[in-house]
Amino acid sequence: MLELCGRCAALMAEDYDVRRIAGGRDCKVTCAQCGKRRYGGKYEIGRKCSRK
Ligand SMILES: [Zn+2]
């Protein structure tokens, strides 16, 4: 489980299966990706099983 800001969550969603953990509203988190305090939420990052 990672805390990500909305921007990084969107970026990671391109490469990973990013699932928002339900129950949380947008709140200030320390983004695990960019390390900044931003609005975001908790996400579960999984592996995408797509092959290109
Ligand atoms: Zn971020």
mmCIF file of the protein (N, C-alpha, C, O) and its ligand, coordinates in Angstrom:
data_MODEL
# 
_entry.id   MODEL 
# 
loop_
_entity.id 
_entity.type 
_entity.pdbx_number_of_molecules 
1 polymer     1 
2 non-polymer 1 
# 
_entity_poly.entity_id                      1 
_entity_poly.type                           'polypeptide(L)' 
_entity_poly.nstd_linkage                   no 
_entity_poly.nstd_monomer                   no 
_entity_poly.pdbx_seq_one_letter_code       MLELCGRCAALMAEDYDVRRIAGGRDCKVTCAQCGKRRYGGKYEIGRKCSRK 
_entity_poly.pdbx_seq_one_letter_code_can   MLELCGRCAALMAEDYDVRRIAGGRDCKVTCAQCGKRRYGGKYEIGRKCSRK 
_entity_poly.pdbx_strand_id                 A 
# 
loop_
_entity_poly_seq.entity_id 
_entity_poly_seq.num 
_entity_poly_seq.mon_id 
_entity_poly_seq.hetero 
1 1  MET n 
1 2  LEU n 
1 3  GLU n 
1 4  LEU n 
1 5  CYS n 
1 6  GLY n 
1 7  ARG n 
1 8  CYS n 
1 9  ALA n 
1 10 ALA n 
1 11 LEU n 
1 12 MET n 
1 13 ALA n 
1 14 GLU n 
1 15 ASP n 
1 16 TYR n 
1 17 ASP n 
1 18 VAL n 
1 19 ARG n 
1 20 ARG n 
1 21 ILE n 
1 22 ALA n 
1 23 GLY n 
1 24 GLY n 
1 25 ARG n 
1 26 ASP n 
1 27 CYS n 
1 28 LYS n 
1 29 VAL n 
1 30 THR n 
1 31 CYS n 
1 32 ALA n 
1 33 GLN n 
1 34 CYS n 
1 35 GLY n 
1 36 LYS n 
1 37 ARG n 
1 38 ARG n 
1 39 TYR n 
1 40 GLY n 
1 41 GLY n 
1 42 LYS n 
1 43 TYR n 
1 44 GLU n 
1 45 ILE n 
1 46 GLY n 
1 47 ARG n 
1 48 LYS n 
1 49 CYS n 
1 50 SER n 
1 51 ARG n 
1 52 LYS n 
# 
loop_
_struct_asym.id 
_struct_asym.entity_id 
A 1 
B 2 
# 
loop_
_chem_comp.id 
_chem_comp.type 
_chem_comp.mon_nstd_flag 
ALA 'L-peptide linking' y 
ARG 'L-peptide linking' y 
ASP 'L-peptide linking' y 
CYS 'L-peptide linking' y 
GLN 'L-peptide linking' y 
GLU 'L-peptide linking' y 
GLY 'peptide linking'   y 
ILE 'L-peptide linking' y 
LEU 'L-peptide linking' y 
LYS 'L-peptide linking' y 
MET 'L-peptide linking' y 
SER 'L-peptide linking' y 
THR 'L-peptide linking' y 
TYR 'L-peptide linking' y 
VAL 'L-peptide linking' y 
ZN  non-polymer         . 
# 
_pdbx_entity_nonpoly.entity_id   2 
_pdbx_entity_nonpoly.name        ? 
_pdbx_entity_nonpoly.comp_id     ZN 
# 
_pdbx_nonpoly_scheme.asym_id         B 
_pdbx_nonpoly_scheme.entity_id       2 
_pdbx_nonpoly_scheme.mon_id          ZN 
_pdbx_nonpoly_scheme.ndb_seq_num     1 
_pdbx_nonpoly_scheme.pdb_seq_num     101 
_pdbx_nonpoly_scheme.auth_seq_num    101 
_pdbx_nonpoly_scheme.pdb_mon_id      ZN 
_pdbx_nonpoly_scheme.auth_mon_id     ZN 
_pdbx_nonpoly_scheme.pdb_strand_id   A 
_pdbx_nonpoly_scheme.pdb_ins_code    . 
# 
loop_
_atom_site.group_PDB 
_atom_site.id 
_atom_site.type_symbol 
_atom_site.label_atom_id 
_atom_site.label_alt_id 
_atom_site.label_comp_id 
_atom_site.label_asym_id 
_atom_site.label_entity_id 
_atom_site.label_seq_id 
_atom_site.pdbx_PDB_ins_code 
_atom_site.Cartn_x 
_atom_site.Cartn_y 
_atom_site.Cartn_z 
_atom_site.occupancy 
_atom_site.B_iso_or_equiv 
_atom_site.pdbx_formal_charge 
_atom_site.auth_seq_id 
_atom_site.auth_comp_id 
_atom_site.auth_asym_id 
_atom_site.auth_atom_id 
_atom_site.pdbx_PDB_model_num 
ATOM   1   N  N  . MET A 1 1  ? 0.832   -1.192 0.000   1.00 0.00 ? 1   MET A N  1 
ATOM   2   C  CA . MET A 1 1  ? 0.000   0.000  0.000   1.00 0.00 ? 1   MET A CA 1 
ATOM   3   C  C  . MET A 1 1  ? 0.874   1.251  0.000   1.00 0.00 ? 1   MET A C  1 
ATOM   4   O  O  . MET A 1 1  ? 1.831   1.358  0.766   1.00 0.00 ? 1   MET A O  1 
ATOM   5   N  N  . LEU A 1 2  ? 0.529   2.180  -0.862  1.00 0.00 ? 2   LEU A N  1 
ATOM   6   C  CA . LEU A 1 2  ? 1.317   3.392  -0.985  1.00 0.00 ? 2   LEU A CA 1 
ATOM   7   C  C  . LEU A 1 2  ? 0.421   4.615  -0.900  1.00 0.00 ? 2   LEU A C  1 
ATOM   8   O  O  . LEU A 1 2  ? -0.745  4.589  -1.295  1.00 0.00 ? 2   LEU A O  1 
ATOM   9   N  N  . GLU A 1 3  ? 0.998   5.684  -0.374  1.00 0.00 ? 3   GLU A N  1 
ATOM   10  C  CA . GLU A 1 3  ? 0.299   6.960  -0.429  1.00 0.00 ? 3   GLU A CA 1 
ATOM   11  C  C  . GLU A 1 3  ? 0.811   7.721  -1.636  1.00 0.00 ? 3   GLU A C  1 
ATOM   12  O  O  . GLU A 1 3  ? 2.008   7.979  -1.762  1.00 0.00 ? 3   GLU A O  1 
ATOM   13  N  N  . LEU A 1 4  ? -0.086  8.068  -2.499  1.00 0.00 ? 4   LEU A N  1 
ATOM   14  C  CA . LEU A 1 4  ? 0.312   8.753  -3.718  1.00 0.00 ? 4   LEU A CA 1 
ATOM   15  C  C  . LEU A 1 4  ? -0.554  9.975  -3.939  1.00 0.00 ? 4   LEU A C  1 
ATOM   16  O  O  . LEU A 1 4  ? -1.730  10.002 -3.576  1.00 0.00 ? 4   LEU A O  1 
ATOM   17  N  N  . CYS A 1 5  ? 0.045   10.977 -4.536  1.00 0.00 ? 5   CYS A N  1 
ATOM   18  C  CA . CYS A 1 5  ? -0.762  12.104 -4.947  1.00 0.00 ? 5   CYS A CA 1 
ATOM   19  C  C  . CYS A 1 5  ? -1.482  11.730 -6.244  1.00 0.00 ? 5   CYS A C  1 
ATOM   20  O  O  . CYS A 1 5  ? -1.122  10.757 -6.906  1.00 0.00 ? 5   CYS A O  1 
ATOM   21  N  N  . GLY A 1 6  ? -2.471  12.490 -6.585  1.00 0.00 ? 6   GLY A N  1 
ATOM   22  C  CA . GLY A 1 6  ? -3.288  12.167 -7.748  1.00 0.00 ? 6   GLY A CA 1 
ATOM   23  C  C  . GLY A 1 6  ? -2.467  12.087 -9.023  1.00 0.00 ? 6   GLY A C  1 
ATOM   24  O  O  . GLY A 1 6  ? -2.714  11.244 -9.886  1.00 0.00 ? 6   GLY A O  1 
ATOM   25  N  N  . ARG A 1 7  ? -1.503  12.962 -9.128  1.00 0.00 ? 7   ARG A N  1 
ATOM   26  C  CA . ARG A 1 7  ? -0.693  12.997 -10.330 1.00 0.00 ? 7   ARG A CA 1 
ATOM   27  C  C  . ARG A 1 7  ? 0.148   11.734 -10.486 1.00 0.00 ? 7   ARG A C  1 
ATOM   28  O  O  . ARG A 1 7  ? 0.183   11.126 -11.556 1.00 0.00 ? 7   ARG A O  1 
ATOM   29  N  N  . CYS A 1 8  ? 0.820   11.353 -9.412  1.00 0.00 ? 8   CYS A N  1 
ATOM   30  C  CA . CYS A 1 8  ? 1.660   10.164 -9.483  1.00 0.00 ? 8   CYS A CA 1 
ATOM   31  C  C  . CYS A 1 8  ? 0.822   8.907  -9.636  1.00 0.00 ? 8   CYS A C  1 
ATOM   32  O  O  . CYS A 1 8  ? 1.239   7.952  -10.292 1.00 0.00 ? 8   CYS A O  1 
ATOM   33  N  N  . ALA A 1 9  ? -0.349  8.905  -9.037  1.00 0.00 ? 9   ALA A N  1 
ATOM   34  C  CA . ALA A 1 9  ? -1.233  7.762  -9.193  1.00 0.00 ? 9   ALA A CA 1 
ATOM   35  C  C  . ALA A 1 9  ? -1.605  7.587  -10.653 1.00 0.00 ? 9   ALA A C  1 
ATOM   36  O  O  . ALA A 1 9  ? -1.660  6.467  -11.163 1.00 0.00 ? 9   ALA A O  1 
ATOM   37  N  N  . ALA A 1 10 ? -1.859  8.701  -11.320 1.00 0.00 ? 10  ALA A N  1 
ATOM   38  C  CA . ALA A 1 10 ? -2.211  8.644  -12.731 1.00 0.00 ? 10  ALA A CA 1 
ATOM   39  C  C  . ALA A 1 10 ? -1.026  8.177  -13.571 1.00 0.00 ? 10  ALA A C  1 
ATOM   40  O  O  . ALA A 1 10 ? -1.184  7.415  -14.524 1.00 0.00 ? 10  ALA A O  1 
ATOM   41  N  N  . LEU A 1 11 ? 0.152   8.645  -13.202 1.00 0.00 ? 11  LEU A N  1 
ATOM   42  C  CA . LEU A 1 11 ? 1.343   8.228  -13.936 1.00 0.00 ? 11  LEU A CA 1 
ATOM   43  C  C  . LEU A 1 11 ? 1.606   6.742  -13.755 1.00 0.00 ? 11  LEU A C  1 
ATOM   44  O  O  . LEU A 1 11 ? 1.919   6.028  -14.708 1.00 0.00 ? 11  LEU A O  1 
ATOM   45  N  N  . MET A 1 12 ? 1.473   6.291  -12.514 1.00 0.00 ? 12  MET A N  1 
ATOM   46  C  CA . MET A 1 12 ? 1.750   4.889  -12.243 1.00 0.00 ? 12  MET A CA 1 
ATOM   47  C  C  . MET A 1 12 ? 0.708   3.981  -12.866 1.00 0.00 ? 12  MET A C  1 
ATOM   48  O  O  . MET A 1 12 ? 0.982   2.824  -13.185 1.00 0.00 ? 12  MET A O  1 
ATOM   49  N  N  . ALA A 1 13 ? -0.484  4.517  -13.033 1.00 0.00 ? 13  ALA A N  1 
ATOM   50  C  CA . ALA A 1 13 ? -1.557  3.717  -13.616 1.00 0.00 ? 13  ALA A CA 1 
ATOM   51  C  C  . ALA A 1 13 ? -1.251  3.312  -15.053 1.00 0.00 ? 13  ALA A C  1 
ATOM   52  O  O  . ALA A 1 13 ? -1.867  2.393  -15.593 1.00 0.00 ? 13  ALA A O  1 
ATOM   53  N  N  . GLU A 1 14 ? -0.302  4.002  -15.662 1.00 0.00 ? 14  GLU A N  1 
ATOM   54  C  CA . GLU A 1 14 ? 0.070   3.630  -17.020 1.00 0.00 ? 14  GLU A CA 1 
ATOM   55  C  C  . GLU A 1 14 ? 0.884   2.343  -17.042 1.00 0.00 ? 14  GLU A C  1 
ATOM   56  O  O  . GLU A 1 14 ? 0.847   1.591  -18.016 1.00 0.00 ? 14  GLU A O  1 
ATOM   57  N  N  . ASP A 1 15 ? 1.608   2.100  -15.978 1.00 0.00 ? 15  ASP A N  1 
ATOM   58  C  CA . ASP A 1 15 ? 2.479   0.927  -15.946 1.00 0.00 ? 15  ASP A CA 1 
ATOM   59  C  C  . ASP A 1 15 ? 2.028   -0.142 -14.960 1.00 0.00 ? 15  ASP A C  1 
ATOM   60  O  O  . ASP A 1 15 ? 2.393   -1.312 -15.068 1.00 0.00 ? 15  ASP A O  1 
ATOM   61  N  N  . TYR A 1 16 ? 1.223   0.297  -13.995 1.00 0.00 ? 16  TYR A N  1 
ATOM   62  C  CA . TYR A 1 16 ? 0.826   -0.642 -12.965 1.00 0.00 ? 16  TYR A CA 1 
ATOM   63  C  C  . TYR A 1 16 ? -0.682  -0.655 -12.801 1.00 0.00 ? 16  TYR A C  1 
ATOM   64  O  O  . TYR A 1 16 ? -1.401  0.220  -13.284 1.00 0.00 ? 16  TYR A O  1 
ATOM   65  N  N  . ASP A 1 17 ? -1.123  -1.673 -12.107 1.00 0.00 ? 17  ASP A N  1 
ATOM   66  C  CA . ASP A 1 17 ? -2.525  -1.752 -11.764 1.00 0.00 ? 17  ASP A CA 1 
ATOM   67  C  C  . ASP A 1 17 ? -2.717  -0.986 -10.453 1.00 0.00 ? 17  ASP A C  1 
ATOM   68  O  O  . ASP A 1 17 ? -2.421  -1.503 -9.376  1.00 0.00 ? 17  ASP A O  1 
ATOM   69  N  N  . VAL A 1 18 ? -3.204  0.221  -10.553 1.00 0.00 ? 18  VAL A N  1 
ATOM   70  C  CA . VAL A 1 18 ? -3.324  1.094  -9.384  1.00 0.00 ? 18  VAL A CA 1 
ATOM   71  C  C  . VAL A 1 18 ? -4.761  1.074  -8.889  1.00 0.00 ? 18  VAL A C  1 
ATOM   72  O  O  . VAL A 1 18 ? -5.687  1.461  -9.602  1.00 0.00 ? 18  VAL A O  1 
ATOM   73  N  N  . ARG A 1 19 ? -4.927  0.622  -7.671  1.00 0.00 ? 19  ARG A N  1 
ATOM   74  C  CA . ARG A 1 19 ? -6.271  0.551  -7.112  1.00 0.00 ? 19  ARG A CA 1 
ATOM   75  C  C  . ARG A 1 19 ? -6.401  1.472  -5.928  1.00 0.00 ? 19  ARG A C  1 
ATOM   76  O  O  . ARG A 1 19 ? -5.609  1.417  -4.987  1.00 0.00 ? 19  ARG A O  1 
ATOM   77  N  N  . ARG A 1 20 ? -7.387  2.300  -5.982  1.00 0.00 ? 20  ARG A N  1 
ATOM   78  C  CA . ARG A 1 20 ? -7.657  3.207  -4.882  1.00 0.00 ? 20  ARG A CA 1 
ATOM   79  C  C  . ARG A 1 20 ? -8.245  2.413  -3.728  1.00 0.00 ? 20  ARG A C  1 
ATOM   80  O  O  . ARG A 1 20 ? -9.175  1.629  -3.917  1.00 0.00 ? 20  ARG A O  1 
ATOM   81  N  N  . ILE A 1 21 ? -7.718  2.610  -2.567  1.00 0.00 ? 21  ILE A N  1 
ATOM   82  C  CA . ILE A 1 21 ? -8.263  1.936  -1.403  1.00 0.00 ? 21  ILE A CA 1 
ATOM   83  C  C  . ILE A 1 21 ? -9.483  2.709  -0.924  1.00 0.00 ? 21  ILE A C  1 
ATOM   84  O  O  . ILE A 1 21 ? -9.415  3.895  -0.598  1.00 0.00 ? 21  ILE A O  1 
ATOM   85  N  N  . ALA A 1 22 ? -10.580 2.006  -0.894  1.00 0.00 ? 22  ALA A N  1 
ATOM   86  C  CA . ALA A 1 22 ? -11.858 2.655  -0.647  1.00 0.00 ? 22  ALA A CA 1 
ATOM   87  C  C  . ALA A 1 22 ? -11.963 3.195  0.768   1.00 0.00 ? 22  ALA A C  1 
ATOM   88  O  O  . ALA A 1 22 ? -11.253 2.758  1.674   1.00 0.00 ? 22  ALA A O  1 
ATOM   89  N  N  . GLY A 1 23 ? -12.840 4.129  0.934   1.00 0.00 ? 23  GLY A N  1 
ATOM   90  C  CA . GLY A 1 23 ? -13.115 4.653  2.267   1.00 0.00 ? 23  GLY A CA 1 
ATOM   91  C  C  . GLY A 1 23 ? -12.478 5.989  2.526   1.00 0.00 ? 23  GLY A C  1 
ATOM   92  O  O  . GLY A 1 23 ? -12.946 6.749  3.375   1.00 0.00 ? 23  GLY A O  1 
ATOM   93  N  N  . GLY A 1 24 ? -11.409 6.291  1.804   1.00 0.00 ? 24  GLY A N  1 
ATOM   94  C  CA . GLY A 1 24 ? -10.719 7.543  2.056   1.00 0.00 ? 24  GLY A CA 1 
ATOM   95  C  C  . GLY A 1 24 ? -11.141 8.640  1.106   1.00 0.00 ? 24  GLY A C  1 
ATOM   96  O  O  . GLY A 1 24 ? -11.328 8.416  -0.090  1.00 0.00 ? 24  GLY A O  1 
ATOM   97  N  N  . ARG A 1 25 ? -11.285 9.793  1.643   1.00 0.00 ? 25  ARG A N  1 
ATOM   98  C  CA . ARG A 1 25 ? -11.487 10.961 0.805   1.00 0.00 ? 25  ARG A CA 1 
ATOM   99  C  C  . ARG A 1 25 ? -10.122 11.512 0.449   1.00 0.00 ? 25  ARG A C  1 
ATOM   100 O  O  . ARG A 1 25 ? -9.110  11.110 1.023   1.00 0.00 ? 25  ARG A O  1 
ATOM   101 N  N  . ASP A 1 26 ? -10.098 12.418 -0.483  1.00 0.00 ? 26  ASP A N  1 
ATOM   102 C  CA . ASP A 1 26 ? -8.853  13.098 -0.789  1.00 0.00 ? 26  ASP A CA 1 
ATOM   103 C  C  . ASP A 1 26 ? -8.369  13.849 0.440   1.00 0.00 ? 26  ASP A C  1 
ATOM   104 O  O  . ASP A 1 26 ? -9.104  14.640 1.030   1.00 0.00 ? 26  ASP A O  1 
ATOM   105 N  N  . CYS A 1 27 ? -7.149  13.597 0.812   1.00 0.00 ? 27  CYS A N  1 
ATOM   106 C  CA . CYS A 1 27 ? -6.580  14.305 1.937   1.00 0.00 ? 27  CYS A CA 1 
ATOM   107 C  C  . CYS A 1 27 ? -5.092  14.467 1.688   1.00 0.00 ? 27  CYS A C  1 
ATOM   108 O  O  . CYS A 1 27 ? -4.549  13.907 0.736   1.00 0.00 ? 27  CYS A O  1 
ATOM   109 N  N  . LYS A 1 28 ? -4.452  15.215 2.522   1.00 0.00 ? 28  LYS A N  1 
ATOM   110 C  CA . LYS A 1 28 ? -3.028  15.447 2.336   1.00 0.00 ? 28  LYS A CA 1 
ATOM   111 C  C  . LYS A 1 28 ? -2.248  14.201 2.702   1.00 0.00 ? 28  LYS A C  1 
ATOM   112 O  O  . LYS A 1 28 ? -2.402  13.645 3.790   1.00 0.00 ? 28  LYS A O  1 
ATOM   113 N  N  . VAL A 1 29 ? -1.422  13.784 1.788   1.00 0.00 ? 29  VAL A N  1 
ATOM   114 C  CA . VAL A 1 29 ? -0.560  12.645 2.047   1.00 0.00 ? 29  VAL A CA 1 
ATOM   115 C  C  . VAL A 1 29 ? 0.855   13.025 1.634   1.00 0.00 ? 29  VAL A C  1 
ATOM   116 O  O  . VAL A 1 29 ? 1.075   13.969 0.875   1.00 0.00 ? 29  VAL A O  1 
ATOM   117 N  N  . THR A 1 30 ? 1.788   12.273 2.149   1.00 0.00 ? 30  THR A N  1 
ATOM   118 C  CA . THR A 1 30 ? 3.145   12.413 1.648   1.00 0.00 ? 30  THR A CA 1 
ATOM   119 C  C  . THR A 1 30 ? 3.309   11.390 0.544   1.00 0.00 ? 30  THR A C  1 
ATOM   120 O  O  . THR A 1 30 ? 3.333   10.183 0.785   1.00 0.00 ? 30  THR A O  1 
ATOM   121 N  N  . CYS A 1 31 ? 3.420   11.888 -0.650  1.00 0.00 ? 31  CYS A N  1 
ATOM   122 C  CA . CYS A 1 31 ? 3.467   11.009 -1.798  1.00 0.00 ? 31  CYS A CA 1 
ATOM   123 C  C  . CYS A 1 31 ? 4.724   10.146 -1.771  1.00 0.00 ? 31  CYS A C  1 
ATOM   124 O  O  . CYS A 1 31 ? 5.838   10.642 -1.601  1.00 0.00 ? 31  CYS A O  1 
ATOM   125 N  N  . ALA A 1 32 ? 4.518   8.845  -1.941  1.00 0.00 ? 32  ALA A N  1 
ATOM   126 C  CA . ALA A 1 32 ? 5.646   7.922  -1.901  1.00 0.00 ? 32  ALA A CA 1 
ATOM   127 C  C  . ALA A 1 32 ? 6.483   8.018  -3.173  1.00 0.00 ? 32  ALA A C  1 
ATOM   128 O  O  . ALA A 1 32 ? 7.621   7.551  -3.218  1.00 0.00 ? 32  ALA A O  1 
ATOM   129 N  N  . GLN A 1 33 ? 5.919   8.614  -4.177  1.00 0.00 ? 33  GLN A N  1 
ATOM   130 C  CA . GLN A 1 33 ? 6.610   8.680  -5.460  1.00 0.00 ? 33  GLN A CA 1 
ATOM   131 C  C  . GLN A 1 33 ? 7.434   9.954  -5.593  1.00 0.00 ? 33  GLN A C  1 
ATOM   132 O  O  . GLN A 1 33 ? 8.619   9.902  -5.925  1.00 0.00 ? 33  GLN A O  1 
ATOM   133 N  N  . CYS A 1 34 ? 6.815   11.079 -5.336  1.00 0.00 ? 34  CYS A N  1 
ATOM   134 C  CA . CYS A 1 34 ? 7.539   12.342 -5.511  1.00 0.00 ? 34  CYS A CA 1 
ATOM   135 C  C  . CYS A 1 34 ? 7.954   12.955 -4.178  1.00 0.00 ? 34  CYS A C  1 
ATOM   136 O  O  . CYS A 1 34 ? 8.691   13.941 -4.153  1.00 0.00 ? 34  CYS A O  1 
ATOM   137 N  N  . GLY A 1 35 ? 7.491   12.384 -3.079  1.00 0.00 ? 35  GLY A N  1 
ATOM   138 C  CA . GLY A 1 35 ? 7.945   12.811 -1.775  1.00 0.00 ? 35  GLY A CA 1 
ATOM   139 C  C  . GLY A 1 35 ? 7.393   14.143 -1.304  1.00 0.00 ? 35  GLY A C  1 
ATOM   140 O  O  . GLY A 1 35 ? 7.908   14.731 -0.353  1.00 0.00 ? 35  GLY A O  1 
ATOM   141 N  N  . LYS A 1 36 ? 6.352   14.620 -1.961  1.00 0.00 ? 36  LYS A N  1 
ATOM   142 C  CA . LYS A 1 36 ? 5.790   15.909 -1.595  1.00 0.00 ? 36  LYS A CA 1 
ATOM   143 C  C  . LYS A 1 36 ? 4.459   15.747 -0.900  1.00 0.00 ? 36  LYS A C  1 
ATOM   144 O  O  . LYS A 1 36 ? 3.746   14.760 -1.082  1.00 0.00 ? 36  LYS A O  1 
ATOM   145 N  N  . ARG A 1 37 ? 4.144   16.755 -0.094  1.00 0.00 ? 37  ARG A N  1 
ATOM   146 C  CA . ARG A 1 37 ? 2.845   16.772 0.548   1.00 0.00 ? 37  ARG A CA 1 
ATOM   147 C  C  . ARG A 1 37 ? 1.829   17.296 -0.456  1.00 0.00 ? 37  ARG A C  1 
ATOM   148 O  O  . ARG A 1 37 ? 1.870   18.454 -0.873  1.00 0.00 ? 37  ARG A O  1 
ATOM   149 N  N  . ARG A 1 38 ? 0.933   16.423 -0.822  1.00 0.00 ? 38  ARG A N  1 
ATOM   150 C  CA . ARG A 1 38 ? -0.057  16.823 -1.810  1.00 0.00 ? 38  ARG A CA 1 
ATOM   151 C  C  . ARG A 1 38 ? -1.374  16.147 -1.487  1.00 0.00 ? 38  ARG A C  1 
ATOM   152 O  O  . ARG A 1 38 ? -1.456  15.289 -0.608  1.00 0.00 ? 38  ARG A O  1 
ATOM   153 N  N  . TYR A 1 39 ? -2.385  16.545 -2.206  1.00 0.00 ? 39  TYR A N  1 
ATOM   154 C  CA . TYR A 1 39 ? -3.653  15.851 -2.079  1.00 0.00 ? 39  TYR A CA 1 
ATOM   155 C  C  . TYR A 1 39 ? -3.566  14.529 -2.819  1.00 0.00 ? 39  TYR A C  1 
ATOM   156 O  O  . TYR A 1 39 ? -3.112  14.459 -3.961  1.00 0.00 ? 39  TYR A O  1 
ATOM   157 N  N  . GLY A 1 40 ? -3.999  13.514 -2.158  1.00 0.00 ? 40  GLY A N  1 
ATOM   158 C  CA . GLY A 1 40 ? -3.949  12.199 -2.781  1.00 0.00 ? 40  GLY A CA 1 
ATOM   159 C  C  . GLY A 1 40 ? -4.687  11.197 -1.929  1.00 0.00 ? 40  GLY A C  1 
ATOM   160 O  O  . GLY A 1 40 ? -5.615  11.545 -1.199  1.00 0.00 ? 40  GLY A O  1 
ATOM   161 N  N  . GLY A 1 41 ? -4.276  9.977  -2.025  1.00 0.00 ? 41  GLY A N  1 
ATOM   162 C  CA . GLY A 1 41 ? -4.939  8.944  -1.258  1.00 0.00 ? 41  GLY A CA 1 
ATOM   163 C  C  . GLY A 1 41 ? -4.053  7.718  -1.169  1.00 0.00 ? 41  GLY A C  1 
ATOM   164 O  O  . GLY A 1 41 ? -2.895  7.720  -1.586  1.00 0.00 ? 41  GLY A O  1 
ATOM   165 N  N  . LYS A 1 42 ? -4.639  6.672  -0.611  1.00 0.00 ? 42  LYS A N  1 
ATOM   166 C  CA . LYS A 1 42 ? -3.886  5.437  -0.475  1.00 0.00 ? 42  LYS A CA 1 
ATOM   167 C  C  . LYS A 1 42 ? -4.234  4.510  -1.635  1.00 0.00 ? 42  LYS A C  1 
ATOM   168 O  O  . LYS A 1 42 ? -5.394  4.344  -2.014  1.00 0.00 ? 42  LYS A O  1 
ATOM   169 N  N  . TYR A 1 43 ? -3.206  3.933  -2.164  1.00 0.00 ? 43  TYR A N  1 
ATOM   170 C  CA . TYR A 1 43 ? -3.399  3.081  -3.328  1.00 0.00 ? 43  TYR A CA 1 
ATOM   171 C  C  . TYR A 1 43 ? -2.689  1.761  -3.137  1.00 0.00 ? 43  TYR A C  1 
ATOM   172 O  O  . TYR A 1 43 ? -1.687  1.643  -2.432  1.00 0.00 ? 43  TYR A O  1 
ATOM   173 N  N  . GLU A 1 44 ? -3.261  0.776  -3.801  1.00 0.00 ? 44  GLU A N  1 
ATOM   174 C  CA . GLU A 1 44 ? -2.613  -0.513 -3.845  1.00 0.00 ? 44  GLU A CA 1 
ATOM   175 C  C  . GLU A 1 44 ? -2.054  -0.683 -5.254  1.00 0.00 ? 44  GLU A C  1 
ATOM   176 O  O  . GLU A 1 44 ? -2.767  -0.541 -6.247  1.00 0.00 ? 44  GLU A O  1 
ATOM   177 N  N  . ILE A 1 45 ? -0.782  -0.986 -5.310  1.00 0.00 ? 45  ILE A N  1 
ATOM   178 C  CA . ILE A 1 45 ? -0.137  -1.088 -6.606  1.00 0.00 ? 45  ILE A CA 1 
ATOM   179 C  C  . ILE A 1 45 ? 0.097   -2.549 -6.948  1.00 0.00 ? 45  ILE A C  1 
ATOM   180 O  O  . ILE A 1 45 ? 0.768   -3.278 -6.217  1.00 0.00 ? 45  ILE A O  1 
ATOM   181 N  N  . GLY A 1 46 ? -0.458  -2.951 -8.048  1.00 0.00 ? 46  GLY A N  1 
ATOM   182 C  CA . GLY A 1 46 ? -0.261  -4.329 -8.482  1.00 0.00 ? 46  GLY A CA 1 
ATOM   183 C  C  . GLY A 1 46 ? 0.399   -4.350 -9.843  1.00 0.00 ? 46  GLY A C  1 
ATOM   184 O  O  . GLY A 1 46 ? 0.650   -3.313 -10.457 1.00 0.00 ? 46  GLY A O  1 
ATOM   185 N  N  . ARG A 1 47 ? 0.666   -5.531 -10.284 1.00 0.00 ? 47  ARG A N  1 
ATOM   186 C  CA . ARG A 1 47 ? 1.323   -5.646 -11.569 1.00 0.00 ? 47  ARG A CA 1 
ATOM   187 C  C  . ARG A 1 47 ? 0.279   -5.810 -12.661 1.00 0.00 ? 47  ARG A C  1 
ATOM   188 O  O  . ARG A 1 47 ? -0.683  -6.564 -12.520 1.00 0.00 ? 47  ARG A O  1 
ATOM   189 N  N  . LYS A 1 48 ? 0.483   -5.117 -13.706 1.00 0.00 ? 48  LYS A N  1 
ATOM   190 C  CA . LYS A 1 48 ? -0.432  -5.259 -14.828 1.00 0.00 ? 48  LYS A CA 1 
ATOM   191 C  C  . LYS A 1 48 ? -0.037  -6.508 -15.596 1.00 0.00 ? 48  LYS A C  1 
ATOM   192 O  O  . LYS A 1 48 ? 1.141   -6.760 -15.848 1.00 0.00 ? 48  LYS A O  1 
ATOM   193 N  N  . CYS A 1 49 ? -1.028  -7.266 -15.954 1.00 0.00 ? 49  CYS A N  1 
ATOM   194 C  CA . CYS A 1 49 ? -0.654  -8.452 -16.733 1.00 0.00 ? 49  CYS A CA 1 
ATOM   195 C  C  . CYS A 1 49 ? -0.989  -8.264 -18.199 1.00 0.00 ? 49  CYS A C  1 
ATOM   196 O  O  . CYS A 1 49 ? -1.736  -9.033 -18.804 1.00 0.00 ? 49  CYS A O  1 
ATOM   197 N  N  . SER A 1 50 ? -0.422  -7.242 -18.726 1.00 0.00 ? 50  SER A N  1 
ATOM   198 C  CA . SER A 1 50 ? -0.582  -7.040 -20.167 1.00 0.00 ? 50  SER A CA 1 
ATOM   199 C  C  . SER A 1 50 ? 0.774   -7.194 -20.832 1.00 0.00 ? 50  SER A C  1 
ATOM   200 O  O  . SER A 1 50 ? 1.800   -6.790 -20.286 1.00 0.00 ? 50  SER A O  1 
ATOM   201 N  N  . ARG A 1 51 ? 0.764   -7.751 -21.951 1.00 0.00 ? 51  ARG A N  1 
ATOM   202 C  CA . ARG A 1 51 ? 2.010   -7.899 -22.687 1.00 0.00 ? 51  ARG A CA 1 
ATOM   203 C  C  . ARG A 1 51 ? 1.919   -7.155 -24.001 1.00 0.00 ? 51  ARG A C  1 
ATOM   204 O  O  . ARG A 1 51 ? 0.917   -7.214 -24.715 1.00 0.00 ? 51  ARG A O  1 
ATOM   205 N  N  . LYS A 1 52 ? 2.966   -6.475 -24.287 1.00 0.00 ? 52  LYS A N  1 
ATOM   206 C  CA . LYS A 1 52 ? 2.951   -5.746 -25.555 1.00 0.00 ? 52  LYS A CA 1 
ATOM   207 C  C  . LYS A 1 52 ? 4.158   -6.153 -26.391 1.00 0.00 ? 52  LYS A C  1 
ATOM   208 O  O  . LYS A 1 52 ? 4.336   -5.655 -27.502 1.00 0.00 ? 52  LYS A O  1 
HETATM 209 ZN ZN . ZN  B 2 .  ? 3.384   12.406 -6.166  1.00 0.00 2 101 ZN  A ZN 1 
# 
